[in-house]
Amino acid sequence: MRRFEGQRVIVTGGANGIGKATVARFATEGATIVLTDVDGAAAEATARQIAAETGATVHPFAADVSVRADDLATVQFALAKMGGVDVLVNNAGIYYEDHFEDITEARWDRIMNVDLKGTFMMTQAVIPHFKQRRSGVIVNMASTNGLAGEIYYAHYNAAKGGVVLLTKTLALELGPYGIRVNCVCPGYILTESTAAMDSDEFVNDYIQNKIPLRRTGKPEEVAAVIAFLASDDASFVHGDAILIDGGQLAD
Ligand SMILES: NC(=O)c1ccc[n+]([C@@H]2O[C@H](COP(=O)([O-])OP(=O)(O)OC[C@H]3O[C@@H](n4cnc5c(N)ncnc54)[C@H](O)[C@@H]3O)[C@@H](O)[C@H]2O)c1
C-alpha cells in the first residue's frame, strides 16, 4: 500500500520510539516527511536511516515543540522543503512517574509544555496553511492515560486528558474547513524509553494483570493506526480517540 504518494507529512518527536516507527510507515507508503526532534543529532541519524531503508525523502529538523518559535520555524521549513503540508502528527511527548505530593512545579510544567502546549502550538502553526487549502489532517498523540487515571502519573494523565479534549474541540472548529483531527490512545508500548523506565518484573506483572492480549504493544502497531487515521481510508473519522491498548481499557 502506498496511500501517501505525493503527500507531505510532519512528525514531531520522530527520532525514536513511536515517532520513528510513524516516520518509517509514512515513508514506506510514499510520503515525503519532515522529522522534527528536540535531539537534533538523533533526528538527523533517524532521517538518514529511514531514507536509506525506504528511498523516501526525510528532512530532519531540530525543534522543541514547547517553544513557539520552533513550531513556527518547523512549518516554515516544511513549506520551504516540501511546498506544502498535508498531514501533521503531534507525537512528541515525555512521561515521568511521580507520587502526587512529589511532583515539582518544574516537572508539572515540563510535561504540560511538551505534551499539551506543544500540541496546541504546533497545531496553531500549521492551521493557516490548512485553512487556506481547506484540507489537512492532524493526528495527536494522547494515551490510555488520557482516558483513565493511572497512579503516580497525575501530570501526564492531566496533559493527555487535555490532548483528548483539545482534539475533540479542534474537530468541532476545524471540520467545517475540511480539516480532520483525531487522536490515538496507545496503552503500554515497548520503546527504549519505556524499557529504560520499567523493570522486566514490572512489565510482566502489568501484562498479566492489565492487558487482555497478554503482551505489550509495538511502536509499529501505533504507527499503523496513525497512518490509517491520516489516510483517505479514514475520510469520515473525525474527533475520535482511538485506543491501541491490547484491550486494557475494555474492563
Ligand atoms: N510508549 C508508550 O507506552 C506510550 C503510550 C501512550 C502514549 N505514548 C506517547 O507516544 C509519544 C512517543 O512516546 P515514545 O514512547 O515513543 O517516546 P520516546 O521517548 O521513545 O520518543 C519520544 C521522542 O520525542 C522527542 N522529544 C521529547 N521532547 C521533545 C520536545 N520537547 N520537542 C520535540 N521532540 C521531543 C524525544 O527526543 C524522542 O525522540 C509520546 O507523546 C508519549 O506520551 C507512549
The ligand as an SDF file (V2000), in Angstrom:
LIG
                    3D

 44 48  0  0  0  0  0  0  0  0999 V2000
    5.4700    4.2090   24.8460 N   0  0  0  0  0  0  0  0  0  0  0  0
    4.2600    4.1520   25.3640 C   0  0  0  0  0  0  0  0  0  0  0  0
    3.8970    3.2020   26.0660 O   0  0  0  0  0  0  0  0  0  0  0  0
    3.2720    5.2460   25.0930 C   0  0  0  0  0  0  0  0  0  0  0  0
    1.9270    5.0290   25.4090 C   0  0  0  0  0  0  0  0  0  0  0  0
    0.9960    6.0320   25.1630 C   0  0  0  0  0  0  0  0  0  0  0  0
    1.3960    7.2220   24.6050 C   0  0  0  0  0  0  0  0  0  0  0  0
    2.7150    7.4260   24.3210 N   0  0  0  0  0  0  0  0  0  0  0  0
    3.0820    8.7050   23.7380 C   0  0  0  0  0  0  0  0  0  0  0  0
    3.7190    8.4890   22.4970 O   0  0  0  0  0  0  0  0  0  0  0  0
    4.6460    9.5470   22.2400 C   0  0  0  0  0  0  0  0  0  0  0  0
    6.0090    8.9510   21.9390 C   0  0  0  0  0  0  0  0  0  0  0  0
    6.3980    8.1630   23.0380 O   0  0  0  0  0  0  0  0  0  0  0  0
    7.6140    7.1240   22.9370 P   0  0  0  0  0  0  0  0  0  0  0  0
    7.3600    6.0820   23.9630 O   0  0  0  0  0  0  0  0  0  0  0  0
    7.8400    6.7480   21.5350 O   0  0  0  0  0  0  0  0  0  0  0  0
    8.7860    8.0700   23.4820 O   0  0  0  0  0  0  0  0  0  0  0  0
   10.3490    8.1280   23.0860 P   0  0  0  0  0  0  0  0  0  0  0  0
   10.9820    8.7550   24.2840 O   0  0  0  0  0  0  0  0  0  0  0  0
   10.8180    6.8130   22.5990 O   0  0  0  0  0  0  0  0  0  0  0  0
   10.3660    9.1470   21.8660 O   0  0  0  0  0  0  0  0  0  0  0  0
    9.9510   10.4520   22.0410 C   0  0  0  0  0  0  0  0  0  0  0  0
   10.7450   11.3410   21.1140 C   0  0  0  0  0  0  0  0  0  0  0  0
   10.2710   12.6890   21.3110 O   0  0  0  0  0  0  0  0  0  0  0  0
   11.3970   13.5460   21.4420 C   0  0  0  0  0  0  0  0  0  0  0  0
   11.0230   14.6980   22.2470 N   0  0  0  0  0  0  0  0  0  0  0  0
   10.9350   14.7760   23.5960 C   0  0  0  0  0  0  0  0  0  0  0  0
   10.6150   16.0200   23.9670 N   0  0  0  0  0  0  0  0  0  0  0  0
   10.5030   16.7510   22.8190 C   0  0  0  0  0  0  0  0  0  0  0  0
   10.2240   18.1080   22.5500 C   0  0  0  0  0  0  0  0  0  0  0  0
   10.0320   18.9770   23.5360 N   0  0  0  0  0  0  0  0  0  0  0  0
   10.1740   18.5160   21.2620 N   0  0  0  0  0  0  0  0  0  0  0  0
   10.4180   17.6410   20.2480 C   0  0  0  0  0  0  0  0  0  0  0  0
   10.7220   16.3440   20.4520 N   0  0  0  0  0  0  0  0  0  0  0  0
   10.7590   15.9030   21.7220 C   0  0  0  0  0  0  0  0  0  0  0  0
   12.4700   12.6990   22.0850 C   0  0  0  0  0  0  0  0  0  0  0  0
   13.7700   13.2440   21.8500 O   0  0  0  0  0  0  0  0  0  0  0  0
   12.2410   11.3580   21.4230 C   0  0  0  0  0  0  0  0  0  0  0  0
   12.9820   11.2380   20.2250 O   0  0  0  0  0  0  0  0  0  0  0  0
    4.6190   10.4430   23.4800 C   0  0  0  0  0  0  0  0  0  0  0  0
    3.7200   11.5150   23.2770 O   0  0  0  0  0  0  0  0  0  0  0  0
    4.0600    9.5130   24.5520 C   0  0  0  0  0  0  0  0  0  0  0  0
    3.4340   10.2120   25.5960 O   0  0  0  0  0  0  0  0  0  0  0  0
    3.6630    6.4610   24.5440 C   0  0  0  0  0  0  0  0  0  0  0  0
  1  2  1  0
  2  3  2  0
  2  4  1  0
  4  5  1  0
  4 44  2  0
  5  6  2  0
  6  7  1  0
  7  8  2  0
  8  9  1  0
  8 44  1  0
  9 10  1  0
  9 42  1  0
 10 11  1  0
 11 12  1  0
 11 40  1  0
 12 13  1  0
 13 14  1  0
 14 15  2  0
 14 16  1  0
 14 17  1  0
 17 18  1  0
 18 19  2  0
 18 20  1  0
 18 21  1  0
 21 22  1  0
 22 23  1  0
 23 24  1  0
 23 38  1  0
 24 25  1  0
 25 26  1  0
 25 36  1  0
 26 27  1  0
 26 35  1  0
 27 28  2  0
 28 29  1  0
 29 30  1  0
 29 35  2  0
 30 31  1  0
 30 32  2  0
 32 33  1  0
 33 34  2  0
 34 35  1  0
 36 37  1  0
 36 38  1  0
 38 39  1  0
 40 41  1  0
 40 42  1  0
 42 43  1  0
M  CHG  2   8   1  16  -1
M  END
$$$$
